[in-house]
Amino acid sequence: MALDNVWVLAETGEAGPTSLSLELLTKARTIGASVTAVAWGGGAAEHAAVLGEYGATKVYDLGDTGEALPGAPVASAMAALVEGGERPDAILFPASYDGRDVAGRLSVKLDRPVITNIVGMSDDGLSTQHSLFGGSQTATARFTGEGPFLYVVRAKSFAAESAGGGPAEVVQTAAPEAGPTAAARVVSRHVEERSGPKLDEAGVVVSGGRGLGSADSYELIEQLAKLLNGAPGASRAIVDAGWVPYARQVGQTGKTVKPNLYLACGISGATQHLVGMKGSKHIVAVNKDQDAPIFSVADLGIVGDVHKVLPALIEALKSR
Ligand SMILES: Cc1cc2nc3c(=O)[nH]c(=O)nc-3n(C[C@H](O)[C@H](O)[C@H](O)COP(=O)(O)OP(=O)(O)OC[C@H]3O[C@@H](n4cnc5c(N)ncnc54)[C@H](O)[C@@H]3O)c2cc1C
């Protein structure tokens, strides 16, 4: 363990800290002697117990940023803490919209570089892994200058594991006036309708691709996902075709998933898709082309037509 003090930007919602925030806290425990979470949103203090359970001993609660986009006020508050004498050796940011926004702004304020798109990290926290060319190559990077090292980490790079710690100490910290950079306002919020588990947290993911033939056939994916208490996913081809919303896309430019079971239906297995699901524990693929690349990562391959295989699977599950 080469680092003393590691900070984690912890995003929280009504349901508590996001799963990615808990993954980062877990990793922070292995690279730093002490872990501090930085949270905002008005309810951060309520989450001190969970943040502590995953390894944070202290939480800087920046309070409610109101209708301002969080990036500017949160980065200003973090910069003020560092300039005021706090000395994090490294700061881990989730590769979410707000996480990336804060990291970029803090990088400018502290005049420190930021390493993004991290999918792995050494246990001393000094070198990072990055997936290139759709996951076919891995590059290693490391900072050579002074800290704090700013790291932006992709979801599912580390497993979230409770450390069983007690609640973190909460330190209220007001965000300083961020000036015109904080002028952007959130004018409306759209919550994607969903029933069943979240795609990136589900234990079972059933994804469909262009092999379904039409948007209507996606119904088969939704039915199967529901019967397996899983989440429906998609390849980019059918997101681009407008069959399903982007929130369902799995892959390099979509979500990374690591369920217990990933069922790929009518998906060829392009590297950009594989990079988002190949870490799944068990992979089952249905494709009518026995040479489809998806079979190279599948534990079980079914060579067949989705319009025959999926209804049969659905019937079999219903009659259980
Ligand atoms: C920069 C970049 C980023 C990208 N990011 C992503 C990403 O995040 N996620 C992603 O998925 N893709 C991504 N792509 C696109 C990717 O390269 C592929 O184009 C895409 O994954 C293909 O989707 P697909 O497998 O559904 O379609 P196709 O490649 O067209 O495959 C359809 C498959 O269905 C099979 N099939 C056809 N009919 C049937 C049937 N009746 N029954 C069974 N099987 C059938 C075919 O044999 C074929 O294998 C990205 C591309 C680029 C360049």
Ligand as a Chemical Component Dictionary entry (heavy atoms), coordinates in Angstrom:
data_LIG
# 
_chem_comp.id                   LIG 
_chem_comp.type                 NON-POLYMER 
_chem_comp.pdbx_formal_charge   0 
_chem_comp.three_letter_code    LIG 
# 
loop_
_chem_comp_atom.comp_id 
_chem_comp_atom.atom_id 
_chem_comp_atom.alt_atom_id 
_chem_comp_atom.type_symbol 
_chem_comp_atom.charge 
_chem_comp_atom.model_Cartn_x 
_chem_comp_atom.model_Cartn_y 
_chem_comp_atom.model_Cartn_z 
_chem_comp_atom.pdbx_ordinal 
LIG C1  C1  C 0 -16.808 3.095   -31.674 1  
LIG C2  C2  C 0 -17.822 1.984   -31.656 2  
LIG C3  C3  C 0 -18.478 1.713   -30.468 3  
LIG C4  C4  C 0 -19.428 0.678   -30.429 4  
LIG N1  N1  N 0 -20.058 0.403   -29.232 5  
LIG C5  C5  C 0 -20.897 -0.653  -29.175 6  
LIG C6  C6  C 0 -21.519 -1.021  -27.938 7  
LIG O1  O1  O 0 -21.362 -0.368  -26.902 8  
LIG N2  N2  N 0 -22.324 -2.103  -27.933 9  
LIG C7  C7  C 0 -22.573 -2.859  -29.060 10 
LIG O2  O2  O 0 -23.330 -3.830  -28.973 11 
LIG N3  N3  N 0 -22.013 -2.519  -30.235 12 
LIG C8  C8  C 0 -21.203 -1.429  -30.317 13 
LIG N4  N4  N 0 -20.674 -1.082  -31.529 14 
LIG C9  C9  C 0 -21.193 -1.747  -32.746 15 
LIG C10 C10 C 0 -20.587 -3.095  -33.010 16 
LIG O3  O3  O 0 -19.407 -2.948  -33.749 17 
LIG C11 C11 C 0 -21.588 -3.973  -33.823 18 
LIG O4  O4  O 0 -21.931 -3.289  -34.996 19 
LIG C12 C12 C 0 -22.860 -4.310  -33.060 20 
LIG O5  O5  O 0 -22.550 -4.816  -31.779 21 
LIG C13 C13 C 0 -23.635 -5.358  -33.852 22 
LIG O6  O6  O 0 -24.865 -5.624  -33.248 23 
LIG P1  P1  P 0 -25.581 -7.034  -33.466 24 
LIG O7  O7  O 0 -24.709 -8.121  -32.990 25 
LIG O8  O8  O 0 -26.942 -6.900  -32.876 26 
LIG O9  O9  O 0 -25.782 -7.066  -35.042 27 
LIG P2  P2  P 0 -25.049 -7.916  -36.152 28 
LIG O10 O10 O 0 -23.588 -7.766  -36.082 29 
LIG O11 O11 O 0 -25.725 -7.576  -37.429 30 
LIG O12 O12 O 0 -25.353 -9.433  -35.770 31 
LIG C14 C14 C 0 -26.598 -10.015 -35.847 32 
LIG C15 C15 C 0 -26.412 -11.491 -35.527 33 
LIG O13 O13 O 0 -27.666 -12.110 -35.477 34 
LIG C16 C16 C 0 -27.559 -13.392 -36.081 35 
LIG N5  N5  N 0 -28.891 -13.741 -36.552 36 
LIG C17 C17 C 0 -29.563 -13.229 -37.623 37 
LIG N6  N6  N 0 -30.812 -13.742 -37.686 38 
LIG C18 C18 C 0 -30.920 -14.597 -36.649 39 
LIG C19 C19 C 0 -31.966 -15.405 -36.170 40 
LIG N7  N7  N 0 -33.164 -15.452 -36.764 41 
LIG N8  N8  N 0 -31.730 -16.175 -35.067 42 
LIG C20 C20 C 0 -30.531 -16.166 -34.448 43 
LIG N9  N9  N 0 -29.503 -15.379 -34.857 44 
LIG C21 C21 C 0 -29.702 -14.594 -35.926 45 
LIG C22 C22 C 0 -26.548 -13.243 -37.171 46 
LIG O14 O14 O 0 -25.952 -14.493 -37.461 47 
LIG C23 C23 C 0 -25.572 -12.257 -36.547 48 
LIG O15 O15 O 0 -24.535 -12.931 -35.892 49 
LIG C24 C24 C 0 -19.731 -0.061  -31.592 50 
LIG C25 C25 C 0 -19.052 0.234   -32.786 51 
LIG C26 C26 C 0 -18.118 1.239   -32.809 52 
LIG C27 C27 C 0 -17.402 1.521   -34.101 53 
# 
loop_
_chem_comp_bond.comp_id 
_chem_comp_bond.atom_id_1 
_chem_comp_bond.atom_id_2 
_chem_comp_bond.value_order 
_chem_comp_bond.pdbx_ordinal 
LIG C1  C2  SING 1  
LIG C2  C3  SING 2  
LIG C2  C26 DOUB 3  
LIG C3  C4  DOUB 4  
LIG C4  N1  SING 5  
LIG C4  C24 SING 6  
LIG N1  C5  DOUB 7  
LIG C5  C6  SING 8  
LIG C5  C8  SING 9  
LIG C6  O1  DOUB 10 
LIG C6  N2  SING 11 
LIG N2  C7  SING 12 
LIG C7  O2  DOUB 13 
LIG C7  N3  SING 14 
LIG N3  C8  DOUB 15 
LIG C8  N4  SING 16 
LIG N4  C9  SING 17 
LIG N4  C24 SING 18 
LIG C9  C10 SING 19 
LIG C10 O3  SING 20 
LIG C10 C11 SING 21 
LIG C11 O4  SING 22 
LIG C11 C12 SING 23 
LIG C12 O5  SING 24 
LIG C12 C13 SING 25 
LIG C13 O6  SING 26 
LIG O6  P1  SING 27 
LIG P1  O7  DOUB 28 
LIG P1  O8  SING 29 
LIG P1  O9  SING 30 
LIG O9  P2  SING 31 
LIG P2  O10 DOUB 32 
LIG P2  O11 SING 33 
LIG P2  O12 SING 34 
LIG O12 C14 SING 35 
LIG C14 C15 SING 36 
LIG C15 O13 SING 37 
LIG C15 C23 SING 38 
LIG O13 C16 SING 39 
LIG C16 N5  SING 40 
LIG C16 C22 SING 41 
LIG N5  C17 SING 42 
LIG N5  C21 SING 43 
LIG C17 N6  DOUB 44 
LIG N6  C18 SING 45 
LIG C18 C19 SING 46 
LIG C18 C21 DOUB 47 
LIG C19 N7  SING 48 
LIG C19 N8  DOUB 49 
LIG N8  C20 SING 50 
LIG C20 N9  DOUB 51 
LIG N9  C21 SING 52 
LIG C22 O14 SING 53 
LIG C22 C23 SING 54 
LIG C23 O15 SING 55 
LIG C24 C25 DOUB 56 
LIG C25 C26 SING 57 
LIG C26 C27 SING 58 
# 
